[in-house]
């Protein structure tokens, strides 16, 4: 399993899609910084706060991680490399697990990279944080990293379960989009700007569950639950992806 | 005889569609096995089953003497390489990186074989050029190179010359012959381009509608395809006597008919036969090409490209 994981990691790091994803993160954060700088300079008239630009990656993390992991894993399928591993005697479970680990690794790398870029921008172009303490910043990035890893694992498992079918792009990206829209709605209902939450019963339970245990919602706002909830949510997503994925992939007839 | 692959009554169905039906097949060690069949005959399905990508619905097979349900089948598969449909290469990597990648995956202790394989497949001078910029022939050769990592005993090539230009076809053909002769690697080459197969294959298996119609050696096929004169005579034993005296190769078809493998005229034949009291009823030139033989076996001409024995 580990030599296969090493080989998979090498292929991810050497792939063009991986480098493109890193560039996309830099460009997005760069443009956002320029936009916010202009906004503060010409309209607000004050120095730019780090709070406004530091966590911009969380807004696109689900899409970037989903798209990149789907693309890289799907390319392995379409190039025949997954097929080649099985032909070469690598066990199906090893192929699956090392790919999922590769997906998680990608999620972690993209987030850590985004954090480094954000840290550089914060130091060079902002007046510092106003609403966040250093531990809070660390917590936020840690939760984002765990979430990206969980999404990476899920997306990779999705490609392997669907046997490289292009439907995985629709499901993966649509899910990321739907969850973003739904989570905005849930946040509005759970934490309304005016007044207090009016939800009761099953609806409240469901909304709270999504907000607390579904990793996609962790990317919507700063951490507001205990750290254990985030670990449980991300861990559950990874475990479910692995268990269901392994069952399906082991029975999958590959072309 | 030692076999690298032996199928015992393999069947494979997808719902109501039966892709393979009771397939029995043996691939002798050291052979270049030409696997012939029209599109949709079941060639690729059998290769997928053989390589472990799919499981047979019924029946079993042995790979290097290991049954496919055996726990050690993974070890047997490590002695096998394959290019199924398209070469399994990472387009963002150079030829060298692709081979190193395969070595890593196979857990080889070092990458000494990489330079050797690059030389065998003729890709030493590609440097850092990415595989995405390779021609189709180069990609095919790299795919074969990847399959050669770990010194396999058995290599499966599914339609290896599809889409190649004439130069690419020659390169791949020469590579296969070289590897078979110098390293003793057994090849299974599936193709419907009979002309090309005839240049390399030592054994043949013909598949049609999921059935193995016939298996034979290249010599047997050559005999079937040789130019001959089909003679109908009063007594085939007398014909045999004449042929043996004249040391001419022949093949008895039935009590009155035989194929004589010589370029003789009627007058030449008549004299000799008259001497032994054998009467010639009928004789006609019989020249069966591989294509004609294939068609006579499979009963159709779909997707078969021309060939001459």
Interface residues (C-beta under 8 A of the other chain):
Chain A: X3 X4 X6 X7 X10 X11 X14 X15 X16 X17 X75 X79 X80 X81 X83 X84 X85 X86 X87 X88 X89 X90 X91 X253 X254 X255
Chain B: X48 X51 X52 X53 X54 X55 X73 X74 X75 X76 X77 X78 X80 X81 X82 X84 X85 X86 X87 X88 X89 X90 X91 X92 X93 X97 X101 X102 X104 X105 X106 X107 X146 X150 X156
